Amino acid sequence: MKNDMLKNILIWAAVALVLMSVFNHFGGNTQNTNTRLDYSQFIDQVREGQISRVNIEGPTIRGVYNNGEAFTTYNPGDPGLMGDLLQNRVTVSSQPPEKQSLLLQIFISWFPMLLLIALWIFFMRSMGGGLGGKGGPMSFGKSKARMLSEDQVKVNFNDVAGADEAKEEVAELVDFLRDPTKYQNLGGQIPRGVLMVGPPGTGKTLLAKAIAGEAKVPFFTISGSDFVEMFVGVGASRVRDMFEQAKAHAPCIIFIDEIDAVGRSRGVGMGGGNDEREQTLNQMLVEMDGFEGHEGIIVIAATNRPDVLDPALLRPGRFDRQVTVGLPDVRGREQILKVHMRKVPVAEDVKPALIARGTPGFSGADLANLVNEAALFAARLGDRMVTQGHFEKAKDKILMGVERRSMVMSEAEKRLTAYHEAGHAIIGYLVPEHDPVYKVSIIPRGRALGVTMYLPEEDSWSYSKRKLESQLSSLYGGRIAEEIIFGSDAVTTGASNDIERATKLARSMVMKWGLSDKLGPLLYEEEEQHGFLGSSSRTTSVSDETAKLIDAEVRRVIDENYKRSERILTEHRDKLDIMAEALMQYETIDAQQIKNIMEGRDPGKPADWTESDLATPSNDSKEGDDSVEAKLDDTFDTSADQDPSAEGHPKHS
C-alpha cells in the first residue's frame, strides 16, 4: 500500500516537472528582477547622463542607473554604441560570449520533448509492458500463456483425490520429465499430447498442475479462447510464440484449458468455418508435429466436449493419449472431502464417509463448495469448529436451495403442499428399487414450494426397468395426493415439473433404452433442428405409423404407473394424512420420522428440531404460479442422449 502511494507521488511529481519545463521553455521567464528597457530609451538616458555603468554580453546589455536601479536591454547592432557610452562617461565592462556545442544546444532545446516521450513510455510500460512487451500495443502476436516456474507450482499428487485411474495414466509423464533418458535408451517416446476429458469441476486443471509440481518443471497455462482474436493470423502468431517460449524452457508442460474453443472441427456448422480460428488450429497442428519427443515438451489439454474436436488434433503424434477424469465415486468423494477439510477446523463428529454417501454425483468443485458453505454456516453462527450439522445444512442448501422463510403462504396452500410432498414420499418409500426418502420439507426453497429428497444408498451406473417405473410412479405421487384429498377440480400447477420429467423419462424408455415390448430394443432417434437466432425444435425421424405406436406405448407406460400410484395412496390414506399433519407441525421431517409413520408409529420430532425452526413470515408477498415445484429426486437427465447413470447429482431439477 505504501509502495503504491509512493509510486503515485513520484509519477505526479514527474508530470509536474515536465509541465513546468515545457512552460518555462516555450513561455519564457516572465518574472525578471531587472527592468526591461527599449534601446531608444537606453540611448536617450545615456546622453542625459542617467546611467552609471553597463555590462555587455554579446547583444545583451545589463546596466545600472545612478540611483542603483538595474535594467536590461539589447543592442540591435548599433556601431556607435561604444562612442556614446564613452563620451558620456559610462563605465563599460564586458564578458566573452559562452560557447556551447551544437549537440548541447540541440539537447537543451529538445529536452522538454524528450522528457515527454520518456514519461509516455513509462506509462505505457506500467499499463501493458511497453510497446512490444506482454500486453503492450505491439504485442498482438505475442503469446498470452502465463508461465509458472518449478518453484511456483505447489500442487502435487497428494492434492488430487478421487481420480486414481487418471493419476496412474499420467504418472509416467512425471517419470519421463524427471529422467527422459530412461525411455530414450529403449527407443520409447513419451506422448506429445495428453487430452483430459471429463465433466466440469472434476479436477482436470488441478491434475495438470500436479504433473508439473511432481516433475518440478515450468508450467505454461493458457485458455483456448486466448488464441483467437478479431484479426486473422494473430492466433497463429501466438501459437508460434508460445511454442518458442516452451522450447526455451524445456523440459516443460503446456496446458491449454477449454481447447474446444480453438480446436473445433474445421468446416462444420452454419456459415462454414472461421478463418482466424481455423488458421490458429492449423498452426497448432503444425507446431505439435514440429517438435520431437526428446525436446521434453508435453502438451496437456482439457475439454468437456471431445466430440466437437477436429480429428486431426486427436490422431497419434499430436494428442496421443486421452485421459478420462470422471465424477468421483463414494470413496473418491470421501478422499476429496478430506483434502478440502484440511483448510477448515472440523469437529470430531464430522464423518466424511457419511457426507460422501449423501452427495452422489458431486464433482470435486461441488465438494469444495460444500466445505466452504459449511464453514460459512459455522462462521455465521459464531462457532469455532465446523460440525456435522453445519455440513448437513450446507448440503441441504446446495441440493434443495436456500430456505425462503420470509415467503408468506396461506394455510390452505401450505396444507396442499404438505399433501403433495407426502404423496411423493409415500410412493417413493413403497415402490421397489426406489432410492430411500431422505427428507421432506414444505419450506419454500428456490422456486419450489416444497421438496422431497431421495438419497441413494450407493452410486448407480445403470438403471433397471423396475427402477425407472418406480421413478415414474413417485413423480405422479404429488398430483394424485392432491386429487384424492381435494378433488380433481383442486389439482394445482405444482405438478407441472413432475409431468414434464415423467414424460421425458417414459419417452426415453420407449425410444432410446429399448424397454418397450412392442417396439423392441431399437433406437428411434430424435433429430434437433436449429432455426433462426438459435431456436431449436425436435423432430422424430420415424414413419407416421411408428410415431403413433411410440405415442401409444408412452401413454401406456405412464398410465400403468399413474394407476399404481393411485392404488398405493388410496390404500395408505391414513399414512398420507399423518405425514401431512407432521409436515404442517414441523415443516421438515427426516428419514426416521417417515419410517415411523410408514410402520404405524408416532412420527416424533426431527432429530435437530427446535421451536425456532418454524417459519416466521415477514411480509405479505405471495408466490404465483411461476413457483412450480422442482423436487430433487431426478438423479439423471432423461433428455440427454446417454445412459442415465452418466448424469450429475440430484441438485439438477
VENMOCOR-V886990 format. One record per pair of residues at least 6 apart in sequence whose C-alpha atoms are under 7 Angstrom apart, sorted by the first residue. I is the first residue (numbers start at 1). GAP is how many residues later the second one is. Records with the same first field share a line. If there is no record, write none. Layout:
I = GAP  GAP
This chain:
18 = 94  97  98
21 = 91
22 = 90
34 = 36  37  38
35 = 35  36  37
36 = 35  36  37
37 = 34  35  36
38 = 35
39 = 34  35  36
45 = 6
46 = 39  42
47 = 41
49 = 39
50 = 15  16
51 = 13  14  15  39
52 = 12  13  14  38  39
53 = 10  11  37  38  39
54 = 7  8  9  10  37  38  39
55 = 6  7  8  37  38  39
56 = 6  37  38  39
57 = 37  38  39  40
58 = 39
59 = 15  16
60 = 13  14  15
61 = 11  12  13  14
62 = 9  10  11
63 = 7  8  9
64 = 6  7
121 = 9
124 = 6
128 = 6  7  8
129 = 6  7
130 = 6
131 = 6  7
132 = 6  7
133 = 6
134 = 8
140 = 94
141 = 93  96  97
142 = 95  96  99
143 = 95  96  98  99
144 = 78  82
145 = 75  76  77  97
146 = 74  75  76
147 = 71  72  73  74
148 = 70  71  72
149 = 68  69  70
150 = 63  66  67  68
153 = 56  59  60
154 = 59
155 = 54  55  58
156 = 54  55  57  58
157 = 53
159 = 180
160 = 47
161 = 171  174  175
162 = 166  170  171  173  174
163 = 162  165
166 = 157  158  159
169 = 154
174 = 37  40  41
177 = 38  74  119
178 = 37
183 = 6
189 = 104
190 = 103
191 = 129  130
192 = 101  106  107  125  126  127  128
193 = 105  106  107  125  126  127  128
194 = 105  106  107  125  126  127  128
195 = 105  106  107  124  126  127  128
196 = 8  105  106  107  126  127  128  129
197 = 105  106  107  109  126  127  128
198 = 105  106  126  127  128
199 = 105  127
200 = 104
201 = 162  163  164
202 = 123  124  125  161  162  163
203 = 161
204 = 98  121
212 = 6  7  41
217 = 34  35
218 = 34  35
219 = 33  34  35
220 = 33  34  35
221 = 33  34  35
222 = 33  34  35
223 = 33  34  35
224 = 32  33  34  35  36  37  38
225 = 36  37
227 = 8  11
228 = 7  48  49
229 = 6
232 = 43  44
233 = 43  46
235 = 41  45
236 = 43  44  47
239 = 44  45
246 = 6
250 = 45  46  47
251 = 44  45  46
252 = 44  45  46
253 = 44  45  46
254 = 44  45  46
255 = 44  45  46
256 = 44  45  46
257 = 44  45  46
258 = 44  45
259 = 42  43  44
260 = 43  45  48  49
262 = 15  19
263 = 18  46  47
264 = 44  45  46
265 = 43  44  45
266 = 7  12  44
267 = 6
285 = 28
288 = 30
289 = 28  29
313 = 6
314 = 6
327 = 34  35  36
328 = 35
329 = 130
330 = 26  27  129
333 = 23
334 = 18  19  22
336 = 28
337 = 15  30
338 = 14
340 = 28  31
341 = 30
345 = 40  41
346 = 39  40  41
347 = 38  39  40
349 = 38  39
350 = 37  38
357 = 100  101
358 = 97
360 = 99  289
361 = 287  288
362 = 286  287
370 = 24  25
373 = 21
374 = 12  16  17  20
375 = 11
377 = 13
378 = 7  8  12
398 = 253
399 = 251  252
400 = 45  232  251
401 = 44  45
402 = 43  44
403 = 40  41  42
404 = 40  41
405 = 38  39  210  211  212
406 = 210  211  212  213
407 = 210  212  214  215
408 = 209  211  212  213  214
409 = 213
415 = 169
416 = 66
417 = 25  32  33
418 = 24  162  165  166
419 = 62  63  157  161
420 = 58  59  61  62
421 = 19  29  30  31  57
422 = 154  157  158
423 = 54  55  58  153
424 = 28  50  51  53  54
425 = 12  27
427 = 46  47  50  138
428 = 6  9  46
429 = 7  8
431 = 39
432 = 35  38
433 = 33  34
434 = 33  36  37
435 = 19  20  21
436 = 18  19  20
437 = 16  17  18  154
438 = 15  16  17  152  153
439 = 13  14  150  151  152
440 = 11  12  13  148  149  150
441 = 9  10  11  146  147  148
442 = 7  8  9  141  145  146
443 = 6  7  144
444 = 6
447 = 180  181  182  183
448 = 179  180  181  182
449 = 178  180
450 = 179
451 = 180  181
452 = 179  180
453 = 178  179  180
454 = 179
460 = 185
461 = 184
462 = 182  183
465 = 50
469 = 92
472 = 30  89
473 = 88  89  91  92
475 = 23  27
476 = 22  86  89
477 = 88
478 = 17
479 = 12  16
480 = 86
482 = 9
483 = 7  8
493 = 132  135
494 = 134  135
495 = 134
496 = 132
497 = 131  132  133
504 = 134  135
505 = 133
506 = 48  51  52
507 = 47
508 = 130
509 = 6
510 = 6  40  44
511 = 12  13
512 = 11  12
513 = 8
514 = 6  7  8
515 = 6
524 = 18
525 = 15  16
526 = 12  13  14  15
527 = 11  12  13  14
528 = 8  9  10  11
529 = 7  8  9
530 = 6  7
575 = 22  23
579 = 18
583 = 6
589 = 17
590 = 16
593 = 10  11  13
594 = 9
596 = 6  7
597 = 6
630 = 23
631 = 22
632 = 18  19  20  21
633 = 17
634 = 16  19
635 = 12  13  14  15
636 = 8  9  11  12
637 = 7  10
638 = 6
